[in-house]
Amino acid sequence: MLLSILLSSFLIFVELNCENLFDCRHDSLKQDTEFLPDGKRHWNRTRYWCKLNNIGQELLSCSPELPSLVALCEVENDTVLHDLTRRSLLRNAGYEYLMTSSLDVRGLDVALLYQPFLFRPICYETITVPPLNNMRPTRDILYIKGETLHRDTLHIFIVHAPSRYGGERYSRPFRMQVCNQLSDAIREIGKEKIIIAGDFNDYADDSSLRKLEEEGLVNVTKDAKGHHGAKANYRHEGLWKNLDHVLVSPALEEKIDTAYVNDAHFLLEEDPKYGGYCPRRTFHGFRYQPGYSDHLPLVVRFQDGK
């Protein structure tokens, strides 16, 4: 496997919101009691390890080649990332990881998995998003500068913007605040090779994504679809739309081979209310099923070294 990866001329970038990837131990500083054995969701070790292996299976199915870089949202802590990379179905994939440790009240963060022989981090930092009035502390932005196997320098930002809790209009300024922080950061970098990925909790035509496009970035997953019927990576009330996005600078756009949604059959289930199919998630309300995530992975294949 290692030889085939090294000989590949592609760099495979994946983005996935894992849908509440919590361990089953209480963090006294976070509001995570819902995901404990005696919590509302009866989250125990059996369910936790099933979830880890399901996420591993989901990532491995994204491409014939092992993904080179994986941006993850909704991961709780270092324990979860250690178990995912060392003890799940990904244990032989060789991933290392970097993650944030933010002030999100539930304890959810973002992370980057990377293949150390394909991507070498040079430096990284977390960018805190200053809260506005009535805005809860949100996830930090993870920034990594690194070098690919073919000596391309990449600047990667991983985002999980505030949800639409309280209504889209009420929460809109909170997501704009995240994009304001991103805009400031990319202006400092200049015309370099930049990837911004994550769950923006906004659609491609919303003001937060338009702001990033005004900075010169290109939303390369705006029209990404699956191969088995998914018209986007998220489905709400019967409508497919992308809440997750991958944006790149013009210097990287020309290197893109393809961008798509991984909608492998096992990641989908029938939608009994609206018909058709939707992502096979872990919970329907509080009813558990051994599913994957309510978001499907986004996959972008870059030509590396050309």
N, C-alpha and C positions, 0 to 999 in steps of 0.2 A: 504493500500500500504506500509506504513512504516513497519508494522510487517513482511510482506512477504520479504521486503528487508533485514531486520535485521536477519531473519532466513535463508537467502540464504547463501550458502557456497562459492559463487562465487563473485569475484570482476571484474566488467565489465569496461574495459578501451576502450574509443573511441577516435579516432583522425579524425578531419575534417578540411579541408580548406574551409572556408565559401564563397569564391569568392566575395570579395569586400563588406564586411558588414560595410558600411558607414552609419552614420546618414545623415541628409540633412541640416546640419548647417555648415557654413564655419569656419575652424580653420585658422586664419591668418598666423600661423607659418608652415602650411602644404600645399602641392599642391593637394587639394581635390576639386577644383572647378568643376571638371568633374561630381562629385556626389552632385550637388546642383540643386534646382528646375529650375534655368535658365542655368544650365550647359549642356554639350553635351548629357548627358544621361537623362536629365529631371527627376532627382531623387527627388521625393517629399515624403510627409508623407505617402500617400497611398501605394506607392511602398516600402517604408521603413518598414512599419508595416506588409505588406504582406511577405516581406523577413524574418523578425524576426519570424513570425509564421511558415513559411516554414522551417526555420532552426530548430525550436523547434520540428515540426512534424518529420523531418528527424532524429533528435537525439532520439526521443521517439520510433522510429521504429527500432532502431538498435538491440534491444534485448527484449525478454519477460520481463526481469527485467529492472528496471531503471538503466541506466549507472551510475556507481559509480564515475568515473573520466572521464573528457572530455577535450582533448587537442584541442584548436581551433587556427587556423591561419586566417589571414586577417580579424581581427576585429579592428575597428578604435580607440575606446576610452572607458572610463568608462561609458559614457552615453549609448552606445550600449550594454555593458555587463549588466548594470542595467536594461535596457528595456527587454533584452533577458531573464534574470532570474526572473524578478519581474512582467513583464507586458505582456509577450507573452504566448504561450501555455505551456511554462515551469514554469509559475508562481506558480503552486502548487507542483513543484518537490523539492523545498527546497534547490536549489543549492546556494552555495557561490562561489566566484571567486577570482583569483589572476591574474594580467596581467602586461605586460611590458609597458613602455612609452619611446620608443626608438627614434632615430634620423632619422628613415625612412622618406624619403622626402614626401611620399604620406600620411604618418600618420598611416600606418597599423602596427598592433602589434600581439602578441600571448597571449594566456590566458589559464588558467586551471579552469574548473568548477569542483566542488567537493561536495559530500554529506558529510556534517560535522559530521554526526553520523557514517559514514563509513571510513572517512579519516580526520585526525587531522593534519593540517600543524604545524610543529615545527619551521621552519624558511624558508625564501625564499630570493632570490636575483636575480638581472638581471646581465647577463654577456654580456658586450659590446664586439663586434667584431671589432678590430682595422682595419680600411680600408686600403687596399693596394693601390698602384698607380692606378689611373683611376677608382677606386671602390667607388661607392656612399655609404654613410652610410646605413647600413642594419639593419634589425630587431635584437634587443637584444635576447639572449637566456634566457628563464625563467627557473630558477632552484628552485625546492621546495623539502624540506626534510619533510616527514610526517610519521604518524603512522596509520596503518589500524585498523579496529575494533578488529582484532585478534593479535594485537601488533607486526605486521611486520613493520619494518622501510623501507620506500621506498625513493629512490632518483630519482626525475623526472626532465627531461630536455625537454623543448618544443622549437622547432626550426622552423624557416622559412628562409631557405637559399636564397641567391640572385637568381634571375631568369636567364634564358639563353639569355637575351637581349644582342644583339651584336654578338650572335653566341655561340655555346657550347664551342668551344675551347677558345675563348676570355674570357668567363665568368667562365671557370672552376676553375682558381685559387681563385676566390672569394668564391666559395662554399667550396673549400678545406680549406680556411681560417676559415670558420665556424667549420669545422670538426677538425681542429687543436685546436681551443679553447675548443671544447668538449673533445678531447683526453686529454688535460691538466687537465680539471676538473675531469674526471673520474679516472685519475691516482691518484689524491689527495684523492679520496674517497676510492679507493681500492676495495677489493672483497666483495662488498655489493650488495643489491638488487636495480638495476638501470633500469629505463625505459627511453629511448630516443625516442621521437615521433615528427612528424611534416612533413612539406612539404620541402623536400630536393632539389627539382627541379633537381634531378638526379635519374637514375634508379639503380636497385640493383647491377648491374655489373659495375657501374662507380667507379672511383677512390675514390671519397669522401666516399661512403658507404663501399668500401673495406677497407679503412683506419680504420673505426670504427670496422669492423670485426677483423682486425689485433690487435685491442686492447682487443679482447676477447668477444666482444658483438655479439649477435646472432640476425640476421634480421628475426624475426618470422613472418613477413607479406610478405616476399620475393615472395612467391607463393600463396598469399591469393587471393581467387576468390569469386564471389558472388553465390547466389543460383538461379538466374534468368538470367544467361548468361554473366554477367560481368566477364571477365578474369583477371581484375585488377581494380584499382580504378580511372583510368584516361584513356581517349581515345584520341589519336592524329592521324589524317589522317588515321582513320580506324583501328589503332593498339592499343590494350589494353596494358598498362604498368603501374606500380606503380611509381608515383612521390613522394607519401607519404609513410612513413615507420614507423614501430615500432620495435625498437631494445631493447633487454634486456640482462642483465648479466646472466651468467650460473646459478647463484643462483636463478633466477626467471624462467629460461626456463623450469625447471622440474615442475613448478606449472601451466603451460599453459594447459588449457583444449581444446581450439580451437581458431583459428584466421581466420577471413573471411572479405569479403567486403559486406557491406549492400547495396544491389542493389534491394531494394523493387521496385515493378512495377512502382509506382508513381514517383520514382526518375529517371526513364529512359524515353527516347523518341526515335523515329525512326531517324536514321541518313540518310538524303536524298541523301548525296553525296557518302558515302562509304558503305551504306547498314547496316543492323543490327540495334543495339541500342547504344546509348551513354548517358552520364549523362544529365539530363534535367537542363540546366544552366539558369541563370537569363538574360543574354544578348548573342545574336548572333551578334557579331560586336557591333553596336549601336542599334540594334533592341531589344526592351525589350519584355520579356515574364515573367509571374509570376512563374519562375522556382525556383530551389533550389541552386545548385552549379555545377561547371564544374568538381568537384572532388566528389567521393563517399566516405562515411565514412569507415574507417578501425575499426574493432572490435576485441578485444582480451579478452577472458574470462580466468581469473586466478582462480585457486582454492585457496581460502584464508583460512589461519589457519591450513594448513595441511603440 
